Amino acid sequence: MEEKKLVRKMGNRMICGVCSGIADYLKVDVTVIRLIMVALAFTSIGIIFYIAAAFLMPEGEF
């Protein structure tokens, strides 16, 4: 059984790869995660979460 890890995906990224990594971890389309992040960006919570995740999530493979 393969162990799932939450990492930033560098191959399918637009800014830092956070949304791509979350989508891969949750096995959903990256567009869905990006739309959720855009909706959350209208609140300060979404922006803070993205910046924190960009610094805390380790880089993954391509």
C-alpha positions as CSV (number, residue, x, y, z in Angstrom):
1,M,0.0,0.0,0.0
2,E,1.3,3.4,-1.0
3,E,1.7,6.0,1.7
4,K,0.0,9.3,0.9
5,K,2.0,12.5,1.6
6,L,0.9,16.0,1.3
7,V,3.6,17.8,-0.8
8,R,3.7,20.7,-3.2
9,K,3.7,19.4,-6.8
10,M,6.2,21.2,-8.9
11,G,5.1,19.8,-12.2
12,N,1.6,21.1,-12.3
13,R,1.9,24.4,-10.5
14,M,0.8,27.9,-11.2
15,I,2.3,29.7,-8.2
16,C,3.8,27.5,-5.6
17,G,2.2,24.1,-6.2
18,V,0.0,24.1,-3.1
19,C,-3.3,23.5,-4.9
20,S,-1.8,20.8,-7.1
21,G,-0.5,19.0,-4.0
22,I,-3.8,19.2,-2.2
23,A,-5.7,18.0,-5.2
24,D,-3.3,15.1,-5.6
25,Y,-3.6,14.2,-1.9
26,L,-7.4,14.3,-2.0
27,K,-7.7,12.7,-5.5
28,V,-9.8,15.5,-6.9
29,D,-9.3,17.7,-10.0
30,V,-6.9,20.5,-9.4
31,T,-9.4,23.0,-10.9
32,V,-11.8,22.4,-8.1
33,I,-9.2,23.1,-5.5
34,R,-8.1,26.3,-7.3
35,L,-11.7,27.5,-7.5
36,I,-12.1,26.9,-3.8
37,M,-8.8,28.8,-3.1
38,V,-10.0,31.7,-5.3
39,A,-13.2,31.9,-3.3
40,L,-11.3,31.8,0.0
41,A,-9.0,34.5,-1.3
42,F,-11.7,37.0,-0.9
43,T,-11.3,36.5,2.8
44,S,-8.0,36.9,4.5
45,I,-8.1,33.3,5.7
46,G,-7.5,31.9,2.2
47,I,-4.5,34.1,1.6
48,I,-3.0,33.3,5.0
49,F,-3.6,29.6,4.5
50,Y,-2.0,29.6,1.0
51,I,1.1,31.5,2.2
52,A,1.5,29.2,5.3
53,A,1.0,26.1,3.1
54,A,3.6,27.3,0.6
55,F,6.2,27.6,3.4
56,L,5.2,24.5,5.4
57,M,4.5,21.9,2.7
58,P,7.6,20.1,1.5
59,E,8.4,20.1,-2.2
60,G,7.4,16.9,-4.0
61,E,8.5,15.4,-7.3
62,F,7.4,16.4,-10.7
